[in-house]
Amino acid sequence: MHQRQRIRHWDLRRACAQTTNALSARRAIRVNPQAAAAHNLLGLALEKQGLVAEAVLEYRSAVNLEPHNTGYQEDLDREVALEHSNKKVPKESEAIAKLN
């Protein structure tokens, strides 16, 4: 197997694992919507897929269900910071143009 094929194979395996984790977490949430660990696991899976806003919602659910769990709070804080950094901040010239 060539190097490029190995990389593609690894990417495919990683994508499948993330999808499997997300599906498992969703099933667990259906069975027990109060399962904070399942919400956090789904948040992790969504984060790995680049679905930041969706991950934040799941992390918030986990924190709401178990507010004293510092791990869940850290995951939420990290993802909220990422969500804010991904939002486009208008350039100063764009902001001035809107005012005129």
Gaussian input, Z-matrix of N, CA and C with variables (Angstrom, degrees):
# hf/3-21g

backbone

0 1
 N
 C     1     B1
 C     2     B2     1     A1
 N     3     B3     2     A2     1     D1
 C     4     B4     3     A3     2     D2
 C     5     B5     4     A4     3     D3
 N     6     B6     5     A5     4     D4
 C     7     B7     6     A6     5     D5
 C     8     B8     7     A7     6     D6
 N     9     B9     8     A8     7     D7
 C    10    B10     9     A9     8     D8
 C    11    B11    10    A10     9     D9
 N    12    B12    11    A11    10    D10
 C    13    B13    12    A12    11    D11
 C    14    B14    13    A13    12    D12
 N    15    B15    14    A14    13    D13
 C    16    B16    15    A15    14    D14
 C    17    B17    16    A16    15    D15
 N    18    B18    17    A17    16    D16
 C    19    B19    18    A18    17    D17
 C    20    B20    19    A19    18    D18
 N    21    B21    20    A20    19    D19
 C    22    B22    21    A21    20    D20
 C    23    B23    22    A22    21    D21
 N    24    B24    23    A23    22    D22
 C    25    B25    24    A24    23    D23
 C    26    B26    25    A25    24    D24
 N    27    B27    26    A26    25    D25
 C    28    B28    27    A27    26    D26
 C    29    B29    28    A28    27    D27
 N    30    B30    29    A29    28    D28
 C    31    B31    30    A30    29    D29
 C    32    B32    31    A31    30    D30
 N    33    B33    32    A32    31    D31
 C    34    B34    33    A33    32    D32
 C    35    B35    34    A34    33    D33
 N    36    B36    35    A35    34    D34
 C    37    B37    36    A36    35    D35
 C    38    B38    37    A37    36    D36
 N    39    B39    38    A38    37    D37
 C    40    B40    39    A39    38    D38
 C    41    B41    40    A40    39    D39
 N    42    B42    41    A41    40    D40
 C    43    B43    42    A42    41    D41
 C    44    B44    43    A43    42    D42
 N    45    B45    44    A44    43    D43
 C    46    B46    45    A45    44    D44
 C    47    B47    46    A46    45    D45
 N    48    B48    47    A47    46    D46
 C    49    B49    48    A48    47    D47
 C    50    B50    49    A49    48    D48
 N    51    B51    50    A50    49    D49
 C    52    B52    51    A51    50    D50
 C    53    B53    52    A52    51    D51
 N    54    B54    53    A53    52    D52
 C    55    B55    54    A54    53    D53
 C    56    B56    55    A55    54    D54
 N    57    B57    56    A56    55    D55
 C    58    B58    57    A57    56    D56
 C    59    B59    58    A58    57    D57
 N    60    B60    59    A59    58    D58
 C    61    B61    60    A60    59    D59
 C    62    B62    61    A61    60    D60
 N    63    B63    62    A62    61    D61
 C    64    B64    63    A63    62    D62
 C    65    B65    64    A64    63    D63
 N    66    B66    65    A65    64    D64
 C    67    B67    66    A66    65    D65
 C    68    B68    67    A67    66    D66
 N    69    B69    68    A68    67    D67
 C    70    B70    69    A69    68    D68
 C    71    B71    70    A70    69    D69
 N    72    B72    71    A71    70    D70
 C    73    B73    72    A72    71    D71
 C    74    B74    73    A73    72    D72
 N    75    B75    74    A74    73    D73
 C    76    B76    75    A75    74    D74
 C    77    B77    76    A76    75    D75
 N    78    B78    77    A77    76    D76
 C    79    B79    78    A78    77    D77
 C    80    B80    79    A79    78    D78
 N    81    B81    80    A80    79    D79
 C    82    B82    81    A81    80    D80
 C    83    B83    82    A82    81    D81
 N    84    B84    83    A83    82    D82
 C    85    B85    84    A84    83    D83
 C    86    B86    85    A85    84    D84
 N    87    B87    86    A86    85    D85
 C    88    B88    87    A87    86    D86
 C    89    B89    88    A88    87    D87
 N    90    B90    89    A89    88    D88
 C    91    B91    90    A90    89    D89
 C    92    B92    91    A91    90    D90
 N    93    B93    92    A92    91    D91
 C    94    B94    93    A93    92    D92
 C    95    B95    94    A94    93    D93
 N    96    B96    95    A95    94    D94
 C    97    B97    96    A96    95    D95
 C    98    B98    97    A97    96    D96
 N    99    B99    98    A98    97    D97
 C   100   B100    99    A99    98    D98
 C   101   B101   100   A100    99    D99
 N   102   B102   101   A101   100   D100
 C   103   B103   102   A102   101   D101
 C   104   B104   103   A103   102   D102
 N   105   B105   104   A104   103   D103
 C   106   B106   105   A105   104   D104
 C   107   B107   106   A106   105   D105
 N   108   B108   107   A107   106   D106
 C   109   B109   108   A108   107   D107
 C   110   B110   109   A109   108   D108
 N   111   B111   110   A110   109   D109
 C   112   B112   111   A111   110   D110
 C   113   B113   112   A112   111   D111
 N   114   B114   113   A113   112   D112
 C   115   B115   114   A114   113   D113
 C   116   B116   115   A115   114   D114
 N   117   B117   116   A116   115   D115
 C   118   B118   117   A117   116   D116
 C   119   B119   118   A118   117   D117
 N   120   B120   119   A119   118   D118
 C   121   B121   120   A120   119   D119
 C   122   B122   121   A121   120   D120
 N   123   B123   122   A122   121   D121
 C   124   B124   123   A123   122   D122
 C   125   B125   124   A124   123   D123
 N   126   B126   125   A125   124   D124
 C   127   B127   126   A126   125   D125
 C   128   B128   127   A127   126   D126
 N   129   B129   128   A128   127   D127
 C   130   B130   129   A129   128   D128
 C   131   B131   130   A130   129   D129
 N   132   B132   131   A131   130   D130
 C   133   B133   132   A132   131   D131
 C   134   B134   133   A133   132   D132
 N   135   B135   134   A134   133   D133
 C   136   B136   135   A135   134   D134
 C   137   B137   136   A136   135   D135
 N   138   B138   137   A137   136   D136
 C   139   B139   138   A138   137   D137
 C   140   B140   139   A139   138   D138
 N   141   B141   140   A140   139   D139
 C   142   B142   141   A141   140   D140
 C   143   B143   142   A142   141   D141
 N   144   B144   143   A143   142   D142
 C   145   B145   144   A144   143   D143
 C   146   B146   145   A145   144   D144
 N   147   B147   146   A146   145   D145
 C   148   B148   147   A147   146   D146
 C   149   B149   148   A148   147   D147
 N   150   B150   149   A149   148   D148
 C   151   B151   150   A150   149   D149
 C   152   B152   151   A151   150   D150
 N   153   B153   152   A152   151   D151
 C   154   B154   153   A153   152   D152
 C   155   B155   154   A154   153   D153
 N   156   B156   155   A155   154   D154
 C   157   B157   156   A156   155   D155
 C   158   B158   157   A157   156   D156
 N   159   B159   158   A158   157   D157
 C   160   B160   159   A159   158   D158
 C   161   B161   160   A160   159   D159
 N   162   B162   161   A161   160   D160
 C   163   B163   162   A162   161   D161
 C   164   B164   163   A163   162   D162
 N   165   B165   164   A164   163   D163
 C   166   B166   165   A165   164   D164
 C   167   B167   166   A166   165   D165
 N   168   B168   167   A167   166   D166
 C   169   B169   168   A168   167   D167
 C   170   B170   169   A169   168   D168
 N   171   B171   170   A170   169   D169
 C   172   B172   171   A171   170   D170
 C   173   B173   172   A172   171   D171
 N   174   B174   173   A173   172   D172
 C   175   B175   174   A174   173   D173
 C   176   B176   175   A175   174   D174
 N   177   B177   176   A176   175   D175
 C   178   B178   177   A177   176   D176
 C   179   B179   178   A178   177   D177
 N   180   B180   179   A179   178   D178
 C   181   B181   180   A180   179   D179
 C   182   B182   181   A181   180   D180
 N   183   B183   182   A182   181   D181
 C   184   B184   183   A183   182   D182
 C   185   B185   184   A184   183   D183
 N   186   B186   185   A185   184   D184
 C   187   B187   186   A186   185   D185
 C   188   B188   187   A187   186   D186
 N   189   B189   188   A188   187   D187
 C   190   B190   189   A189   188   D188
 C   191   B191   190   A190   189   D189
 N   192   B192   191   A191   190   D190
 C   193   B193   192   A192   191   D191
 C   194   B194   193   A193   192   D192
 N   195   B195   194   A194   193   D193
 C   196   B196   195   A195   194   D194
 C   197   B197   196   A196   195   D195
 N   198   B198   197   A197   196   D196
 C   199   B199   198   A198   197   D197
 C   200   B200   199   A199   198   D198
 N   201   B201   200   A200   199   D199
 C   202   B202   201   A201   200   D200
 C   203   B203   202   A202   201   D201
 N   204   B204   203   A203   202   D202
 C   205   B205   204   A204   203   D203
 C   206   B206   205   A205   204   D204
 N   207   B207   206   A206   205   D205
 C   208   B208   207   A207   206   D206
 C   209   B209   208   A208   207   D207
 N   210   B210   209   A209   208   D208
 C   211   B211   210   A210   209   D209
 C   212   B212   211   A211   210   D210
 N   213   B213   212   A212   211   D211
 C   214   B214   213   A213   212   D212
 C   215   B215   214   A214   213   D213
 N   216   B216   215   A215   214   D214
 C   217   B217   216   A216   215   D215
 C   218   B218   217   A217   216   D216
 N   219   B219   218   A218   217   D217
 C   220   B220   219   A219   218   D218
 C   221   B221   220   A220   219   D219
 N   222   B222   221   A221   220   D220
 C   223   B223   222   A222   221   D221
 C   224   B224   223   A223   222   D222
 N   225   B225   224   A224   223   D223
 C   226   B226   225   A225   224   D224
 C   227   B227   226   A226   225   D225
 N   228   B228   227   A227   226   D226
 C   229   B229   228   A228   227   D227
 C   230   B230   229   A229   228   D228
 N   231   B231   230   A230   229   D229
 C   232   B232   231   A231   230   D230
 C   233   B233   232   A232   231   D231
 N   234   B234   233   A233   232   D232
 C   235   B235   234   A234   233   D233
 C   236   B236   235   A235   234   D234
 N   237   B237   236   A236   235   D235
 C   238   B238   237   A237   236   D236
 C   239   B239   238   A238   237   D237
 N   240   B240   239   A239   238   D238
 C   241   B241   240   A240   239   D239
 C   242   B242   241   A241   240   D240
 N   243   B243   242   A242   241   D241
 C   244   B244   243   A243   242   D242
 C   245   B245   244   A244   243   D243
 N   246   B246   245   A245   244   D244
 C   247   B247   246   A246   245   D245
 C   248   B248   247   A247   246   D246
 N   249   B249   248   A248   247   D247
 C   250   B250   249   A249   248   D248
 C   251   B251   250   A250   249   D249
 N   252   B252   251   A251   250   D250
 C   253   B253   252   A252   251   D251
 C   254   B254   253   A253   252   D252
 N   255   B255   254   A254   253   D253
 C   256   B256   255   A255   254   D254
 C   257   B257   256   A256   255   D255
 N   258   B258   257   A257   256   D256
 C   259   B259   258   A258   257   D257
 C   260   B260   259   A259   258   D258
 N   261   B261   260   A260   259   D259
 C   262   B262   261   A261   260   D260
 C   263   B263   262   A262   261   D261
 N   264   B264   263   A263   262   D262
 C   265   B265   264   A264   263   D263
 C   266   B266   265   A265   264   D264
 N   267   B267   266   A266   265   D265
 C   268   B268   267   A267   266   D266
 C   269   B269   268   A268   267   D267
 N   270   B270   269   A269   268   D268
 C   271   B271   270   A270   269   D269
 C   272   B272   271   A271   270   D270
 N   273   B273   272   A272   271   D271
 C   274   B274   273   A273   272   D272
 C   275   B275   274   A274   273   D273
 N   276   B276   275   A275   274   D274
 C   277   B277   276   A276   275   D275
 C   278   B278   277   A277   276   D276
 N   279   B279   278   A278   277   D277
 C   280   B280   279   A279   278   D278
 C   281   B281   280   A280   279   D279
 N   282   B282   281   A281   280   D280
 C   283   B283   282   A282   281   D281
 C   284   B284   283   A283   282   D282
 N   285   B285   284   A284   283   D283
 C   286   B286   285   A285   284   D284
 C   287   B287   286   A286   285   D285
 N   288   B288   287   A287   286   D286
 C   289   B289   288   A288   287   D287
 C   290   B290   289   A289   288   D288
 N   291   B291   290   A290   289   D289
 C   292   B292   291   A291   290   D290
 C   293   B293   292   A292   291   D291
 N   294   B294   293   A293   292   D292
 C   295   B295   294   A294   293   D293
 C   296   B296   295   A295   294   D294
 N   297   B297   296   A296   295   D295
 C   298   B298   297   A297   296   D296
 C   299   B299   298   A298   297   D297

   B1=1.4391
   B2=1.5286
   B3=1.2992
   B4=1.4579
   B5=1.5318
   B6=1.3345
   B7=1.4535
   B8=1.5316
   B9=1.3241
   B10=1.4662
   B11=1.5270
   B12=1.3309
   B13=1.4583
   B14=1.5262
   B15=1.3450
   B16=1.4601
   B17=1.5253
   B18=1.3158
   B19=1.4560
   B20=1.5206
   B21=1.3276
   B22=1.4720
   B23=1.5265
   B24=1.3333
   B25=1.4660
   B26=1.5274
   B27=1.3255
   B28=1.4595
   B29=1.5333
   B30=1.3217
   B31=1.4637
   B32=1.5250
   B33=1.3133
   B34=1.4575
   B35=1.5265
   B36=1.3238
   B37=1.4673
   B38=1.5187
   B39=1.3251
   B40=1.4639
   B41=1.5299
   B42=1.3218
   B43=1.4646
   B44=1.5248
   B45=1.3175
   B46=1.4686
   B47=1.5253
   B48=1.3192
   B49=1.4621
   B50=1.5293
   B51=1.3169
   B52=1.4629
   B53=1.5195
   B54=1.3135
   B55=1.4634
   B56=1.5202
   B57=1.3253
   B58=1.4606
   B59=1.5227
   B60=1.3351
   B61=1.4658
   B62=1.5200
   B63=1.3127
   B64=1.4608
   B65=1.5286
   B66=1.3261
   B67=1.4688
   B68=1.5191
   B69=1.3305
   B70=1.4668
   B71=1.5189
   B72=1.3189
   B73=1.4573
   B74=1.5286
   B75=1.3317
   B76=1.4697
   B77=1.5322
   B78=1.3325
   B79=1.4714
   B80=1.5205
   B81=1.3372
   B82=1.4673
   B83=1.5262
   B84=1.3317
   B85=1.4685
   B86=1.5244
   B87=1.3404
   B88=1.4666
   B89=1.5243
   B90=1.3229
   B91=1.4666
   B92=1.5296
   B93=1.3431
   B94=1.4570
   B95=1.5268
   B96=1.3214
   B97=1.4648
   B98=1.5278
   B99=1.3167
   B100=1.4672
   B101=1.5289
   B102=1.3178
   B103=1.4707
   B104=1.5288
   B105=1.3186
   B106=1.4677
   B107=1.5263
   B108=1.3220
   B109=1.4640
   B110=1.5220
   B111=1.3198
   B112=1.4691
   B113=1.5251
   B114=1.3265
   B115=1.4695
   B116=1.5256
   B117=1.3261
   B118=1.4643
   B119=1.5242
   B120=1.3294
   B121=1.4689
   B122=1.5214
   B123=1.3157
   B124=1.4639
   B125=1.5255
   B126=1.3137
   B127=1.4616
   B128=1.5175
   B129=1.3159
   B130=1.4689
   B131=1.5254
   B132=1.3325
   B133=1.4674
   B134=1.5244
   B135=1.3205
   B136=1.4704
   B137=1.5235
   B138=1.3233
   B139=1.4673
   B140=1.5315
   B141=1.3100
   B142=1.4698
   B143=1.5245
   B144=1.3410
   B145=1.4560
   B146=1.5296
   B147=1.3352
   B148=1.4548
   B149=1.5222
   B150=1.3123
   B151=1.4667
   B152=1.5292
   B153=1.3119
   B154=1.4582
   B155=1.5279
   B156=1.3177
   B157=1.4662
   B158=1.5271
   B159=1.3142
   B160=1.4670
   B161=1.5224
   B162=1.3305
   B163=1.4621
   B164=1.5215
   B165=1.3278
   B166=1.4650
   B167=1.5296
   B168=1.3275
   B169=1.4685
   B170=1.5254
   B171=1.3232
   B172=1.4708
   B173=1.5179
   B174=1.3356
   B175=1.4679
   B176=1.5228
   B177=1.3315
   B178=1.4728
   B179=1.5298
   B180=1.3220
   B181=1.4715
   B182=1.5224
   B183=1.3241
   B184=1.4677
   B185=1.5300
   B186=1.3222
   B187=1.4716
   B188=1.5238
   B189=1.3240
   B190=1.4674
   B191=1.5239
   B192=1.3208
   B193=1.4641
   B194=1.5206
   B195=1.3307
   B196=1.4676
   B197=1.5241
   B198=1.3333
   B199=1.4607
   B200=1.5310
   B201=1.3137
   B202=1.4680
   B203=1.5229
   B204=1.3222
   B205=1.4608
   B206=1.5333
   B207=1.3153
   B208=1.4668
   B209=1.5238
   B210=1.3114
   B211=1.4656
   B212=1.5211
   B213=1.3189
   B214=1.4616
   B215=1.5323
   B216=1.3346
   B217=1.4648
   B218=1.5238
   B219=1.3283
   B220=1.4705
   B221=1.5275
   B222=1.3253
   B223=1.4662
   B224=1.5229
   B225=1.3280
   B226=1.4624
   B227=1.5221
   B228=1.3230
   B229=1.4652
   B230=1.5260
   B231=1.3239
   B232=1.4676
   B233=1.5305
   B234=1.3129
   B235=1.4582
   B236=1.5264
   B237=1.3210
   B238=1.4652
   B239=1.5293
   B240=1.3310
   B241=1.4662
   B242=1.5231
   B243=1.3230
   B244=1.4652
   B245=1.5239
   B246=1.3258
   B247=1.4615
   B248=1.5341
   B249=1.3181
   B250=1.4685
   B251=1.5244
   B252=1.3156
   B253=1.4697
   B254=1.5214
   B255=1.3361
   B256=1.4655
   B257=1.5205
   B258=1.3280
   B259=1.4602
   B260=1.5117
   B261=1.3055
   B262=1.4550
   B263=1.5259
   B264=1.3180
   B265=1.4552
   B266=1.5186
   B267=1.3324
   B268=1.4650
   B269=1.5186
   B270=1.3093
   B271=1.4504
   B272=1.5204
   B273=1.3172
   B274=1.4583
   B275=1.5276
   B276=1.3356
   B277=1.4615
   B278=1.5254
   B279=1.3521
   B280=1.4632
   B281=1.5200
   B282=1.3255
   B283=1.4618
   B284=1.5271
   B285=1.3218
   B286=1.4701
   B287=1.5263
   B288=1.3226
   B289=1.4691
   B290=1.5272
   B291=1.3262
   B292=1.4660
   B293=1.5157
   B294=1.3211
   B295=1.4522
   B296=1.5261
   B297=1.3180
   B298=1.4863
   B299=1.4958
   A1=107.86
   A2=116.25
   A3=121.27
   A4=110.14
   A5=115.60
   A6=121.16
   A7=111.69
   A8=116.95
   A9=120.73
   A10=110.92
   A11=117.08
   A12=120.56
   A13=110.67
   A14=116.60
   A15=120.32
   A16=110.49
   A17=116.18
   A18=120.18
   A19=110.02
   A20=117.15
   A21=120.36
   A22=110.83
   A23=115.53
   A24=120.64
   A25=109.51
   A26=117.07
   A27=120.97
   A28=110.65
   A29=117.49
   A30=121.12
   A31=110.83
   A32=116.74
   A33=121.36
   A34=110.81
   A35=117.02
   A36=120.93
   A37=110.74
   A38=116.46
   A39=120.64
   A40=109.89
   A41=117.41
   A42=121.31
   A43=110.81
   A44=116.84
   A45=120.94
   A46=110.93
   A47=117.10
   A48=121.02
   A49=110.45
   A50=116.97
   A51=120.71
   A52=110.66
   A53=116.85
   A54=121.14
   A55=110.32
   A56=116.40
   A57=121.03
   A58=110.57
   A59=117.10
   A60=120.17
   A61=111.22
   A62=116.56
   A63=120.22
   A64=110.41
   A65=117.19
   A66=120.25
   A67=111.62
   A68=116.61
   A69=120.61
   A70=111.13
   A71=116.45
   A72=120.29
   A73=110.70
   A74=116.64
   A75=119.33
   A76=111.08
   A77=116.86
   A78=120.23
   A79=110.38
   A80=116.32
   A81=120.35
   A82=110.91
   A83=116.89
   A84=120.71
   A85=110.78
   A86=116.67
   A87=119.41
   A88=110.94
   A89=115.77
   A90=120.63
   A91=110.60
   A92=116.15
   A93=120.89
   A94=109.70
   A95=117.23
   A96=120.60
   A97=113.60
   A98=117.66
   A99=122.07
   A100=112.27
   A101=117.93
   A102=122.07
   A103=109.85
   A104=116.23
   A105=121.40
   A106=111.17
   A107=117.19
   A108=120.40
   A109=111.45
   A110=116.89
   A111=120.36
   A112=110.84
   A113=117.05
   A114=120.00
   A115=110.38
   A116=116.13
   A117=119.15
   A118=111.02
   A119=117.29
   A120=120.60
   A121=110.52
   A122=117.16
   A123=120.18
   A124=109.84
   A125=117.18
   A126=120.45
   A127=111.81
   A128=117.00
   A129=121.14
   A130=111.33
   A131=116.28
   A132=120.55
   A133=110.76
   A134=116.43
   A135=120.34
   A136=110.98
   A137=115.87
   A138=120.17
   A139=110.60
   A140=116.30
   A141=120.64
   A142=111.55
   A143=116.57
   A144=121.17
   A145=112.01
   A146=116.33
   A147=120.44
   A148=114.01
   A149=117.18
   A150=122.19
   A151=108.90
   A152=115.40
   A153=122.58
   A154=112.41
   A155=118.00
   A156=120.54
   A157=111.32
   A158=116.90
   A159=121.06
   A160=110.43
   A161=116.61
   A162=120.72
   A163=110.78
   A164=116.64
   A165=120.89
   A166=110.38
   A167=117.33
   A168=120.41
   A169=111.47
   A170=115.92
   A171=119.25
   A172=111.42
   A173=116.98
   A174=119.59
   A175=110.58
   A176=117.09
   A177=120.23
   A178=110.50
   A179=115.89
   A180=118.89
   A181=110.58
   A182=116.36
   A183=120.26
   A184=110.71
   A185=116.69
   A186=120.64
   A187=110.82
   A188=117.86
   A189=120.61
   A190=111.63
   A191=116.23
   A192=120.26
   A193=112.37
   A194=116.52
   A195=121.65
   A196=109.22
   A197=117.13
   A198=120.68
   A199=114.92
   A200=117.79
   A201=120.02
   A202=113.03
   A203=117.10
   A204=120.51
   A205=108.68
   A206=116.40
   A207=120.36
   A208=112.08
   A209=117.97
   A210=120.76
   A211=111.67
   A212=116.08
   A213=120.30
   A214=110.20
   A215=115.56
   A216=119.79
   A217=110.95
   A218=117.21
   A219=120.82
   A220=111.10
   A221=116.62
   A222=119.94
   A223=110.41
   A224=116.47
   A225=120.68
   A226=110.96
   A227=116.98
   A228=120.51
   A229=111.41
   A230=116.54
   A231=121.13
   A232=110.78
   A233=115.97
   A234=119.84
   A235=111.57
   A236=117.53
   A237=120.55
   A238=109.55
   A239=116.74
   A240=119.90
   A241=110.46
   A242=117.07
   A243=121.03
   A244=110.60
   A245=116.26
   A246=120.74
   A247=110.10
   A248=116.42
   A249=120.16
   A250=111.81
   A251=117.34
   A252=119.70
   A253=111.88
   A254=117.55
   A255=121.51
   A256=113.09
   A257=117.06
   A258=119.46
   A259=109.21
   A260=114.82
   A261=120.25
   A262=109.57
   A263=114.51
   A264=120.42
   A265=107.10
   A266=117.68
   A267=118.67
   A268=111.07
   A269=114.58
   A270=119.95
   A271=108.85
   A272=115.34
   A273=120.41
   A274=111.37
   A275=116.64
   A276=119.88
   A277=111.31
   A278=118.00
   A279=121.48
   A280=110.10
   A281=116.95
   A282=121.21
   A283=110.06
   A284=116.55
   A285=120.40
   A286=109.99
   A287=117.40
   A288=120.76
   A289=110.71
   A290=117.55
   A291=120.81
   A292=111.34
   A293=117.00
   A294=120.75
   A295=112.68
   A296=115.56
   A297=119.97
   A298=112.71
   D1=132.46
   D2=179.92
   D3=-75.45
   D4=161.57
   D5=-178.99
   D6=-56.69
   D7=-44.80
   D8=-179.09
   D9=-62.70
   D10=-39.79
   D11=178.63
   D12=-66.44
   D13=-37.86
   D14=178.37
   D15=-62.64
   D16=-42.20
   D17=179.94
   D18=-63.73
   D19=-45.66
   D20=178.67
   D21=-60.93
   D22=-42.18
   D23=179.62
   D24=-61.81
   D25=-44.31
   D26=179.37
   D27=-63.72
   D28=-43.24
   D29=178.41
   D30=-60.90
   D31=-40.76
   D32=178.70
   D33=-64.66
   D34=-43.48
   D35=178.54
   D36=-62.62
   D37=-41.65
   D38=-179.69
   D39=-65.60
   D40=-43.07
   D41=178.90
   D42=-62.53
   D43=-41.57
   D44=178.24
   D45=-63.85
   D46=-41.44
   D47=179.31
   D48=-63.57
   D49=-41.95
   D50=179.46
   D51=-64.90
   D52=-41.66
   D53=178.51
   D54=-64.64
   D55=-42.13
   D56=178.43
   D57=-62.15
   D58=-44.15
   D59=178.01
   D60=-61.07
   D61=-43.34
   D62=-179.89
   D63=-63.71
   D64=-44.30
   D65=179.69
   D66=-64.07
   D67=-42.00
   D68=178.51
   D69=-62.39
   D70=-42.77
   D71=179.58
   D72=-65.61
   D73=-42.00
   D74=178.96
   D75=-62.34
   D76=-39.96
   D77=177.49
   D78=-62.65
   D79=-44.14
   D80=-179.80
   D81=-62.61
   D82=-38.26
   D83=178.94
   D84=-67.35
   D85=-36.76
   D86=177.00
   D87=-62.78
   D88=-40.56
   D89=-179.83
   D90=-70.48
   D91=-42.46
   D92=-178.68
   D93=-141.36
   D94=92.58
   D95=-178.52
   D96=-61.84
   D97=-14.96
   D98=-179.83
   D99=-91.32
   D100=7.44
   D101=-178.40
   D102=-80.60
   D103=96.19
   D104=-178.33
   D105=-59.64
   D106=-39.34
   D107=-178.95
   D108=-61.61
   D109=-37.53
   D110=179.10
   D111=-68.02
   D112=-39.95
   D113=176.58
   D114=-62.93
   D115=-41.82
   D116=180.00
   D117=-67.05
   D118=-40.68
   D119=177.45
   D120=-62.26
   D121=-41.60
   D122=177.47
   D123=-63.79
   D124=-40.69
   D125=175.58
   D126=-57.90
   D127=-44.38
   D128=178.40
   D129=-61.55
   D130=-44.19
   D131=-179.64
   D132=-64.31
   D133=-42.57
   D134=179.34
   D135=-66.39
   D136=-38.43
   D137=177.50
   D138=-60.38
   D139=-44.28
   D140=179.58
   D141=-62.79
   D142=-27.94
   D143=178.69
   D144=-86.25
   D145=-0.20
   D146=178.90
   D147=82.14
   D148=13.16
   D149=-178.93
   D150=-93.71
   D151=75.05
   D152=-170.79
   D153=-62.43
   D154=-51.29
   D155=-177.26
   D156=-60.71
   D157=-40.94
   D158=179.11
   D159=-66.68
   D160=-39.47
   D161=178.55
   D162=-63.06
   D163=-41.52
   D164=179.04
   D165=-59.06
   D166=-42.66
   D167=179.36
   D168=-60.13
   D169=-42.52
   D170=-179.57
   D171=-70.19
   D172=-40.17
   D173=176.83
   D174=-62.52
   D175=-39.53
   D176=177.98
   D177=-62.58
   D178=-40.54
   D179=177.70
   D180=-60.91
   D181=-44.42
   D182=179.84
   D183=-61.75
   D184=-44.72
   D185=179.98
   D186=-65.44
   D187=-40.31
   D188=178.14
   D189=-63.16
   D190=-35.94
   D191=-179.81
   D192=-76.51
   D193=-33.72
   D194=179.85
   D195=-135.64
   D196=76.32
   D197=-173.52
   D198=-63.68
   D199=-19.76
   D200=-178.25
   D201=-92.57
   D202=1.57
   D203=179.44
   D204=-82.54
   D205=105.63
   D206=-175.93
   D207=-67.62
   D208=-29.30
   D209=177.89
   D210=-63.65
   D211=-43.65
   D212=178.51
   D213=-64.78
   D214=-40.81
   D215=179.61
   D216=-64.74
   D217=-39.17
   D218=178.07
   D219=-64.38
   D220=-41.07
   D221=177.47
   D222=-61.95
   D223=-44.01
   D224=179.11
   D225=-63.17
   D226=-46.80
   D227=-178.91
   D228=-60.19
   D229=-42.75
   D230=179.69
   D231=-62.07
   D232=-44.01
   D233=-175.99
   D234=-73.38
   D235=-35.99
   D236=176.60
   D237=-63.59
   D238=-41.96
   D239=177.77
   D240=-62.34
   D241=-40.45
   D242=178.13
   D243=-65.56
   D244=-41.42
   D245=179.78
   D246=-60.68
   D247=-42.62
   D248=179.79
   D249=-68.88
   D250=-36.36
   D251=-179.59
   D252=-72.21
   D253=-23.61
   D254=179.79
   D255=-81.46
   D256=-18.05
   D257=-179.87
   D258=-71.60
   D259=137.49
   D260=-178.27
   D261=-72.03
   D262=123.54
   D263=176.14
   D264=-95.28
   D265=122.39
   D266=-177.66
   D267=-64.17
   D268=142.97
   D269=176.77
   D270=-67.39
   D271=155.91
   D272=-179.04
   D273=-55.82
   D274=-40.46
   D275=-179.26
   D276=-65.50
   D277=-34.58
   D278=177.60
   D279=-67.62
   D280=-40.27
   D281=-179.66
   D282=-65.45
   D283=-42.19
   D284=179.41
   D285=-65.64
   D286=-40.57
   D287=-179.79
   D288=-62.03
   D289=-36.03
   D290=178.96
   D291=-67.73
   D292=-32.33
   D293=179.52
   D294=-70.96
   D295=-28.30
   D296=-176.67
   D297=-84.47

